[in-house]
Amino acid sequence: MAEPTQIADILSLTALTPHTTELVLRPIEQPVSFRPGQWVSLQLPVGDHPPLNRAYSLAEPPSPTGHLTLVFDHVPGGKGSGYLSSLKPGDRIPLSGPYGHFTLPDPDSKNLLLIGRYSGLVPLRCMIRSLARQGPLPSTTLIAQAPSPAEQLYHEEFITLAASQPSFCYLPLVNEDPTNNATTVAAIKQIAVKGRNVTPMIAGIKSFARPLRTFFMELGFDRREVKLETYD
Ligand SMILES: Cc1cc2nc3c(=O)[nH]c(=O)nc-3n(C[C@H](O)[C@H](O)[C@H](O)COP(=O)(O)OP(=O)(O)OC[C@H]3O[C@@H](n4cnc5c(N)ncnc54)[C@H](O)[C@@H]3O)c2cc1C
């Protein structure tokens, strides 16, 4: 069934890094009930044939307030992200959702291996926060790639979580070129080659995510065992 479109109030815009912004929205008609890893579609009044539909993953697990937290990076020349950057508290935008199947596997899945680049970390962060709310995290490794040290999204938060939860391992990597996956592949080899008892989930742009899925398949994983969320 199609999800109805409704209007949402913009509550706040907060810079998280020089080129990413957190956007908090309040749907005014009905609550959006979602699972961590899912996304909403924003209908933006820009582009050659408005509305321009753009997908944004939810960054915070569901809360009693019903507020939705999104995070977007400012894509150079990007119509949608450029428009979002111009919004102010009190503005309104139509949205629909939730959508998507990039969600946590069943609770018996062991050794989550979450891999994200830049804003691809957003759905993974939502999952991690949701798991952390429920108690000690299951064994989870997060490989987080950023385009520069200043753009390491949620870096301090993940460091703090890793310090308090022995089952959470945070591996931050900085790499300007999304297609240069050597350090990420080396980290995966360390973790996944020991045994196939990991559950890989990868999010980011295709040039980052797809070669990593291919690498897992070379290690012997079935294509369906590697969950992927691509952004472009
Ligand atoms: C399921 C899903 C979830 C998503 N979640 C998020 C999210 O949580 N946060 C977020 O910031 N984005 C997310 N995206 C991407 C988002 O929907 C937009 O594609 C992105 O903001 C760029 O849109 P734009 O209109 O600004 O750029 P466009 O005007 O569409 O593109 C401008 C140029 O940038 C390139 N480009 C497009 N997208 C990207 C990108 N993400 N990175 C680098 N270059 C790009 C295009 O190829 C084009 O050349 C998600 C996409 C999908 C499909």
PDBQT file of the ligand as one rigid body, heavy atoms in Angstrom, charges set to zero:
ROOT
HETATM    1  C1  LIG A 301      17.418   4.839   0.334  1.00  0.00    +0.000 C 
HETATM    2  C2  LIG A 301      18.215   6.142   0.327  1.00  0.00    +0.000 A 
HETATM    3  C3  LIG A 301      18.549   6.751   1.517  1.00  0.00    +0.000 A 
HETATM    4  C4  LIG A 301      19.287   7.936   1.515  1.00  0.00    +0.000 A 
HETATM    5  N1  LIG A 301      19.629   8.498   2.700  1.00  0.00    +0.000 NA
HETATM    6  C5  LIG A 301      20.379   9.623   2.706  1.00  0.00    +0.000 A 
HETATM    7  C6  LIG A 301      20.788  10.222   3.936  1.00  0.00    +0.000 A 
HETATM    8  O1  LIG A 301      20.436   9.764   5.041  1.00  0.00    +0.000 OA
HETATM    9  N2  LIG A 301      21.549  11.341   3.883  1.00  0.00    +0.000 N 
HETATM   10  C7  LIG A 301      21.953  11.877   2.683  1.00  0.00    +0.000 A 
HETATM   11  O2  LIG A 301      22.666  12.890   2.688  1.00  0.00    +0.000 OA
HETATM   12  N3  LIG A 301      21.581  11.332   1.501  1.00  0.00    +0.000 NA
HETATM   13  C8  LIG A 301      20.799  10.239   1.490  1.00  0.00    +0.000 A 
HETATM   14  N4  LIG A 301      20.404   9.700   0.297  1.00  0.00    +0.000 N 
HETATM   15  C9  LIG A 301      20.758  10.414  -0.952  1.00  0.00    +0.000 C 
HETATM   16  C10 LIG A 301      19.715  11.515  -1.208  1.00  0.00    +0.000 C 
HETATM   17  O3  LIG A 301      18.448  10.934  -1.487  1.00  0.00    +0.000 OA
HETATM   18  C11 LIG A 301      20.072  12.393  -2.400  1.00  0.00    +0.000 C 
HETATM   19  O4  LIG A 301      20.340  11.578  -3.509  1.00  0.00    +0.000 OA
HETATM   20  C12 LIG A 301      21.268  13.267  -2.116  1.00  0.00    +0.000 C 
HETATM   21  O5  LIG A 301      20.966  14.184  -1.061  1.00  0.00    +0.000 OA
HETATM   22  C13 LIG A 301      21.658  14.071  -3.376  1.00  0.00    +0.000 C 
HETATM   23  O6  LIG A 301      20.511  14.696  -3.877  1.00  0.00    +0.000 OA
HETATM   24  P1  LIG A 301      20.635  16.117  -4.580  1.00  0.00    +0.000 P 
HETATM   25  O7  LIG A 301      19.303  16.419  -5.200  1.00  0.00    +0.000 OA
HETATM   26  O8  LIG A 301      21.226  17.120  -3.623  1.00  0.00    +0.000 OA
HETATM   27  O9  LIG A 301      21.739  15.864  -5.690  1.00  0.00    +0.000 OA
HETATM   28  P2  LIG A 301      21.465  15.689  -7.274  1.00  0.00    +0.000 P 
HETATM   29  O10 LIG A 301      21.087  17.016  -7.845  1.00  0.00    +0.000 OA
HETATM   30  O11 LIG A 301      20.542  14.515  -7.470  1.00  0.00    +0.000 OA
HETATM   31  O12 LIG A 301      22.898  15.201  -7.771  1.00  0.00    +0.000 OA
HETATM   32  C14 LIG A 301      23.953  16.097  -8.049  1.00  0.00    +0.000 C 
HETATM   33  C15 LIG A 301      25.185  15.279  -8.447  1.00  0.00    +0.000 C 
HETATM   34  O13 LIG A 301      25.708  14.587  -7.300  1.00  0.00    +0.000 OA
HETATM   35  C16 LIG A 301      25.740  13.165  -7.526  1.00  0.00    +0.000 C 
HETATM   36  N5  LIG A 301      25.200  12.568  -6.277  1.00  0.00    +0.000 N 
HETATM   37  C17 LIG A 301      23.916  12.221  -6.039  1.00  0.00    +0.000 A 
HETATM   38  N6  LIG A 301      23.781  11.738  -4.781  1.00  0.00    +0.000 NA
HETATM   39  C18 LIG A 301      24.998  11.804  -4.204  1.00  0.00    +0.000 A 
HETATM   40  C19 LIG A 301      25.507  11.456  -2.923  1.00  0.00    +0.000 A 
HETATM   41  N7  LIG A 301      24.717  10.962  -1.963  1.00  0.00    +0.000 N 
HETATM   42  N8  LIG A 301      26.820  11.670  -2.694  1.00  0.00    +0.000 NA
HETATM   43  C20 LIG A 301      27.604  12.190  -3.656  1.00  0.00    +0.000 A 
HETATM   44  N9  LIG A 301      27.184  12.521  -4.899  1.00  0.00    +0.000 NA
HETATM   45  C21 LIG A 301      25.908  12.329  -5.180  1.00  0.00    +0.000 A 
HETATM   46  C22 LIG A 301      24.818  12.903  -8.693  1.00  0.00    +0.000 C 
HETATM   47  O14 LIG A 301      25.295  11.790  -9.430  1.00  0.00    +0.000 OA
HETATM   48  C23 LIG A 301      24.902  14.187  -9.482  1.00  0.00    +0.000 C 
HETATM   49  O15 LIG A 301      26.013  14.152 -10.344  1.00  0.00    +0.000 OA
HETATM   50  C24 LIG A 301      19.669   8.523   0.281  1.00  0.00    +0.000 A 
HETATM   51  C25 LIG A 301      19.308   7.902  -0.923  1.00  0.00    +0.000 A 
HETATM   52  C26 LIG A 301      18.590   6.730  -0.908  1.00  0.00    +0.000 A 
HETATM   53  C27 LIG A 301      18.198   6.097  -2.225  1.00  0.00    +0.000 C 
ENDROOT
TORSDOF 0
